[in-house]
Every structure is written in C-alpha cells, then in structure tokens.
Amino acid sequence: MSVVDAARDDRSWPGTTAVSQRSIVALLGAVLVVYLVVPLVSFLASGGPLVTELGEPATLAAVRTSLVTAPVTTLLATVFGVPLAYTLARYSFPGKRLVEALVVLPLVIPPVVGGVMLLTAVGPGTLVGRAAAAVGISITGGYAGIVLAQTFVAGPFLVVVARSGFAGVDPTLERAARSLGRGPIETALVVTLPLAKRSILAGIALTFARALGEFGATMTVAYHPHSLPTRTWVAFVSGGVEATLAPVAWLLGAGLAIVIVLQWLGGSVR
C-alpha cells in the first residue's frame, strides 16, 4: 500500500466507502434544502387572488415607505461604514477591540431590543427627541425613525463585510503607492477601494436587504408609516395568512433580486 493510499484509508470513516460517505453528507444537506424550499413552494401554491392584491393601496404605501427608507439607510451605512471598516482593517488604536464588539453587538441582540435601546436615545422624552420635535421632526412617527432603526440593525453588515474585503488587500500595494508620493486618502481611493470593491458591494447589498426586511426595531421606534415588514404583520394580525400574501410577495421579489446581485458578486461573499 502506498503512502497516499494509507492516508486515504486514515481519512475514511470505519465501515463506509467513499460513495456512501458522500451520500451521507449529501443527504444531510438535502434535508436543510428541502426545509428551506417547502415554505417557498407552499407560499407560491397558495397565491389565489395575489395578482389583484399586489396593487392594494395599503400595500403600495408600504412598498413606497420601504423603497424610500432602505436606500437612505444603505447610503448612510456606506458613507459612515466604509471609512470605519477601513480603519478597523488597517489601524491599531486603544479601544479597537471595544469598537469591534460594539459594531457587532446589533447583529447578536434581538432587533426589538435594539429598538428599545434607540427609544432611550431618541424617544419623545429624550433630549434628541425634544429637539427634533421643536423643529417639526417626529422621529418616532415618520421616515426618520424607520431609517434610524434600519441603520442600527443593518449598518453593521456593511462594516463587517467591507472590513473583510479591506483586510484581504495586500498592504504592500498601499505602501508602494505611498512611496510614489500618493497621500493616505488618495491611496485608499486609487488602490484599496478598487481592490476591495466586490466586498464593499456585497456589504451594500446585504445592508439593503437587511434594511428592507427589518421589522422588530422599526416597529418599536416608528410603527407609522408602515414599512413592508410592518404591513405584513398588521395584515397577519387582522386577516390571517391570506391577508399577508401581497406584502410577502413584494418582499420575496426584492429578496430574489438581492440574491441575484449577491450571486453576481460571486466569491466576495463566499
């Protein structure tokens, strides 16, 4: 027996062939695939009068709310999140671990908890809430509250994914650009950002998807106007599963478009 054959035998599971091992692995994975696909097929099969309900005024209002707030949230997360991601990937400073932990924290707490935390900072009785009300802005009853809630929950996705992309850029390329007389910002714009572009775009897509589907924090901070997820919940409470078909279909279509974008971006999210 050769050394290679012996190594292969060592990696084999006792009493199983390579084919049976692959079959076991495939079967385990297939169970999850089936579990994920069945609700989708079940939803599509229950369409009924779905086409006529897609244009329902309450549903269209929720679509407009989500399509206005989610892009704004994504823009804010990009403008402030990309520099933060670059800083975390490239520099060491006192308290860096704490900053990283605080960025990830919204990803691991329930969104409704994030909404409650936001209310303690921007609610009607807070300094920010009173200042906003003084100039005619209702944080907890308008688009501003939805954007704040979405940004709190979805913004960290951009930072985490973009940071991974920046960390994958060889620092020697940046040093080479600096040696040619380019400043730090110019180097980041000309060298680092293009090389990390796919990860940044993936982070943007994930952030938009999370903002579009955000429910817990949004409902807590700004119940009105209804976003698509909030409209789905209201329809479910008032009319059961059948009443939710239209908003769910809108969200499903948006989700499918985002998945296509992520697949196009390819290896940056694998």
VEXDREN-2710 file (C-alpha; in Angstrom, 1 decimal):
% VEXDREN-2710
k/r/px/py/pz
1/MET/0.0/0.0/0.0
2/SER/1.4/3.4/-0.9
3/VAL/1.6/6.3/1.5
4/VAL/-1.2/8.1/-0.4
5/ASP/-3.5/5.1/-0.1
6/ALA/-2.7/4.8/3.6
7/ALA/-3.5/8.5/4.1
8/ARG/-6.8/7.9/2.3
9/ASP/-7.6/5.0/4.4
10/ASP/-6.9/7.0/7.5
11/ARG/-9.4/9.7/6.4
12/SER/-12.2/7.1/5.7
13/TRP/-15.0/6.5/8.1
14/PRO/-14.9/3.0/9.5
15/GLY/-17.1/0.6/7.6
16/THR/-18.1/3.0/4.8
17/THR/-16.9/3.6/1.2
18/ALA/-16.2/6.9/-0.3
19/VAL/-19.5/6.8/-2.2
20/SER/-21.5/6.1/0.9
21/GLN/-19.7/8.9/2.8
22/ARG/-20.7/11.4/0.0
23/SER/-24.2/10.1/0.1
24/ILE/-24.5/10.7/3.8
25/VAL/-23.1/14.2/3.5
26/ALA/-25.5/15.0/0.6
27/LEU/-28.5/13.6/2.5
28/LEU/-27.8/15.8/5.5
29/GLY/-27.5/18.9/3.3
30/ALA/-30.6/17.9/1.3
31/VAL/-32.7/17.9/4.5
32/LEU/-32.0/21.6/5.0
33/VAL/-32.5/22.4/1.4
34/VAL/-35.9/20.7/1.4
35/TYR/-36.8/22.5/4.6
36/LEU/-36.0/25.9/3.1
37/VAL/-37.7/25.2/-0.2
38/VAL/-41.0/23.8/1.1
39/PRO/-42.3/27.1/2.6
40/LEU/-41.5/28.9/-0.7
41/VAL/-43.4/26.3/-2.7
42/SER/-46.2/26.3/-0.3
43/PHE/-46.5/30.1/-0.5
44/LEU/-46.4/30.1/-4.3
45/ALA/-49.1/27.4/-4.4
46/SER/-51.4/29.5/-2.1
47/GLY/-51.3/32.5/-4.5
48/GLY/-55.0/32.7/-5.1
49/PRO/-56.0/36.3/-5.8
50/LEU/-52.5/37.5/-5.3
51/VAL/-52.1/39.5/-8.5
52/THR/-55.1/41.7/-7.8
53/GLU/-53.9/42.3/-4.2
54/LEU/-50.4/43.5/-5.2
55/GLY/-51.9/46.9/-6.0
56/GLU/-53.8/47.3/-2.8
57/PRO/-53.3/50.9/-1.5
58/ALA/-52.1/49.9/1.9
59/THR/-49.6/47.5/0.4
60/LEU/-48.4/50.1/-2.2
61/ALA/-47.9/52.6/0.6
62/ALA/-45.8/50.2/2.5
63/VAL/-43.8/49.5/-0.7
64/ARG/-43.1/53.2/-1.1
65/THR/-42.1/53.5/2.5
66/SER/-39.6/50.7/2.3
67/LEU/-38.2/51.8/-1.1
68/VAL/-37.6/55.3/0.3
69/THR/-36.1/54.3/3.6
70/ALA/-34.0/51.3/2.7
71/PRO/-31.8/53.2/0.1
72/VAL/-31.3/56.1/2.6
73/THR/-30.3/53.6/5.3
74/THR/-27.9/51.9/2.8
75/LEU/-26.4/55.3/1.8
76/LEU/-25.8/56.3/5.4
77/ALA/-24.3/52.9/6.3
78/THR/-22.0/53.2/3.2
79/VAL/-20.9/56.8/3.9
80/PHE/-20.0/56.2/7.5
81/GLY/-19.4/52.4/7.5
82/VAL/-16.8/52.1/4.7
83/PRO/-14.3/54.5/6.5
84/LEU/-14.9/52.7/9.8
85/ALA/-14.3/49.3/8.1
86/TYR/-11.1/50.6/6.5
87/THR/-9.9/52.0/9.9
88/LEU/-10.6/48.7/11.7
89/ALA/-8.8/46.7/8.9
90/ARG/-5.7/48.9/8.7
91/TYR/-5.0/50.6/12.0
92/SER/-4.5/49.6/15.7
93/PHE/-5.6/52.0/18.4
94/PRO/-6.6/51.9/22.0
95/GLY/-10.1/50.5/22.4
96/LYS/-10.2/48.9/19.0
97/ARG/-11.5/45.6/20.4
98/LEU/-14.3/47.5/22.1
99/VAL/-15.2/49.3/18.9
100/GLU/-15.3/46.0/17.0
101/ALA/-17.5/44.5/19.7
102/LEU/-19.9/47.5/19.7
103/VAL/-20.2/47.2/15.9
104/VAL/-21.1/43.5/16.0
105/LEU/-23.4/43.9/19.0
106/PRO/-26.6/44.8/17.0
107/LEU/-26.1/41.6/15.0
108/VAL/-26.4/39.4/18.1
109/ILE/-29.2/41.1/20.0
110/PRO/-32.9/40.8/19.1
111/PRO/-33.9/43.7/16.8
112/VAL/-36.8/44.7/19.2
113/VAL/-34.2/45.1/21.9
114/GLY/-32.3/47.4/19.6
115/GLY/-35.5/49.4/19.1
116/VAL/-36.0/49.8/22.8
117/MET/-32.4/51.0/23.2
118/LEU/-33.0/53.5/20.4
119/LEU/-36.1/54.8/22.1
120/THR/-34.0/55.6/25.2
121/ALA/-31.7/57.7/23.0
122/VAL/-34.1/59.4/20.5
123/GLY/-37.6/58.8/22.0
124/PRO/-40.1/61.7/22.6
125/GLY/-38.9/62.3/26.1
126/THR/-35.2/62.4/25.3
127/LEU/-33.1/65.4/24.5
128/VAL/-32.8/64.4/20.9
129/GLY/-36.5/63.7/20.6
130/ARG/-37.5/67.0/22.1
131/ALA/-35.0/68.9/19.9
132/ALA/-36.4/67.1/16.8
133/ALA/-40.0/67.9/17.8
134/ALA/-39.0/71.6/18.3
135/VAL/-38.2/71.8/14.6
136/GLY/-41.1/69.8/13.5
137/ILE/-39.5/66.4/13.0
138/SER/-41.3/63.3/14.5
139/ILE/-38.6/60.7/15.0
140/THR/-40.9/58.0/16.4
141/GLY/-43.7/58.6/13.8
142/GLY/-42.1/59.1/10.5
143/TYR/-39.4/58.1/8.0
144/ALA/-36.6/59.4/10.2
145/GLY/-37.4/56.8/12.9
146/ILE/-37.5/54.0/10.3
147/VAL/-34.1/55.0/8.9
148/LEU/-32.6/55.2/12.4
149/ALA/-33.9/51.7/13.3
150/GLN/-32.8/50.2/10.0
151/THR/-29.4/51.7/10.2
152/PHE/-28.9/50.4/13.8
153/VAL/-29.7/46.9/12.7
154/ALA/-28.4/46.8/9.1
155/GLY/-25.3/49.1/9.2
156/PRO/-23.0/46.6/10.9
157/PHE/-23.4/44.2/7.9
158/LEU/-21.6/46.7/5.7
159/VAL/-18.8/47.3/8.2
160/VAL/-18.2/43.5/8.8
161/VAL/-18.2/42.6/5.1
162/ALA/-16.2/45.6/3.9
163/ARG/-13.7/45.2/6.7
164/SER/-13.1/41.6/5.4
165/GLY/-12.5/43.0/1.9
166/PHE/-10.0/45.6/3.1
167/ALA/-8.2/43.1/5.2
168/GLY/-7.7/41.0/2.1
169/VAL/-5.9/43.8/0.2
170/ASP/-2.1/43.3/0.4
171/PRO/-0.7/46.3/2.4
172/THR/2.5/46.3/0.3
173/LEU/0.4/47.6/-2.6
174/GLU/-0.6/50.6/-0.5
175/ARG/3.0/51.1/0.7
176/ALA/4.1/51.1/-2.9
177/ALA/1.5/53.8/-3.8
178/ARG/2.6/55.9/-0.8
179/SER/6.3/55.6/-1.9
180/LEU/5.3/57.1/-5.2
181/GLY/4.0/60.2/-3.4
182/ARG/0.3/59.4/-3.0
183/GLY/-1.3/60.5/0.3
184/PRO/-3.3/58.2/2.5
185/ILE/-6.7/59.2/1.2
186/GLU/-5.5/59.1/-2.5
187/THR/-4.0/55.7/-1.9
188/ALA/-7.2/54.4/-0.4
189/LEU/-9.3/55.8/-3.3
190/VAL/-6.9/54.6/-6.1
191/VAL/-5.6/51.3/-4.7
192/THR/-7.6/49.9/-1.7
193/LEU/-11.2/50.7/-2.7
194/PRO/-10.9/49.2/-6.2
195/LEU/-9.3/46.0/-4.8
196/ALA/-12.0/45.7/-2.1
197/LYS/-14.8/46.8/-4.4
198/ARG/-16.6/43.4/-4.6
199/SER/-16.7/43.0/-0.8
200/ILE/-18.0/46.6/-0.4
201/LEU/-20.7/46.0/-3.0
202/ALA/-21.6/42.7/-1.3
203/GLY/-21.9/44.6/2.0
204/ILE/-24.1/47.2/0.4
205/ALA/-26.4/44.6/-1.0
206/LEU/-26.6/42.8/2.4
207/THR/-27.3/46.0/4.2
208/PHE/-30.1/47.0/1.8
209/ALA/-31.6/43.5/2.2
210/ARG/-31.5/43.7/6.0
211/ALA/-32.9/47.2/6.0
212/LEU/-35.7/46.2/3.6
213/GLY/-36.6/43.3/5.9
214/GLU/-36.2/45.0/9.2
215/PHE/-39.2/44.6/11.5
216/GLY/-38.5/44.5/15.2
217/ALA/-36.6/47.7/15.7
218/THR/-38.7/49.5/13.1
219/MET/-42.0/48.6/14.7
220/THR/-40.7/49.6/18.1
221/VAL/-39.2/53.0/17.1
222/ALA/-41.6/54.1/14.2
223/TYR/-44.7/52.0/13.8
224/HIS/-46.1/54.5/11.3
225/PRO/-45.8/54.8/8.4
226/HIS/-45.9/51.0/7.8
227/SER/-42.9/49.5/6.1
228/LEU/-43.4/46.3/4.2
229/PRO/-42.5/44.0/7.2
230/THR/-44.7/46.0/9.5
231/ARG/-47.5/45.9/6.9
232/THR/-47.1/42.2/6.7
233/TRP/-47.5/41.8/10.5
234/VAL/-50.6/44.2/10.6
235/ALA/-52.2/42.2/7.8
236/PHE/-51.5/38.9/9.5
237/VAL/-53.0/40.1/12.8
238/SER/-56.1/41.5/11.2
239/GLY/-56.7/38.9/8.4
240/GLY/-54.5/35.8/8.9
241/VAL/-52.1/34.3/6.5
242/GLU/-54.1/35.0/3.3
243/ALA/-54.0/38.8/4.1
244/THR/-50.2/38.8/4.0
245/LEU/-49.8/37.3/0.5
246/ALA/-49.3/40.6/-1.3
247/PRO/-46.7/42.2/1.0
248/VAL/-44.9/38.9/1.3
249/ALA/-44.8/38.7/-2.5
250/TRP/-43.2/42.1/-2.7
251/LEU/-40.6/41.2/-0.1
252/LEU/-39.9/37.9/-1.8
253/GLY/-39.4/39.6/-5.2
254/ALA/-37.0/42.1/-3.6
255/GLY/-35.2/39.3/-1.8
256/LEU/-34.8/37.4/-5.1
257/ALA/-33.3/40.4/-6.8
258/ILE/-30.8/40.9/-4.0
259/VAL/-29.8/37.2/-4.1
260/ILE/-29.1/37.6/-7.8
261/VAL/-26.9/40.6/-7.1
262/LEU/-25.0/38.7/-4.4
263/GLN/-24.5/35.7/-6.8
264/TRP/-23.2/38.1/-9.4
265/LEU/-20.7/39.4/-7.0
266/GLY/-19.6/35.9/-6.6
267/GLY/-16.6/35.0/-4.5
268/SER/-16.6/38.1/-2.3
269/VAL/-19.4/36.7/-0.2
270/ARG/-18.4/33.0/-0.2
END
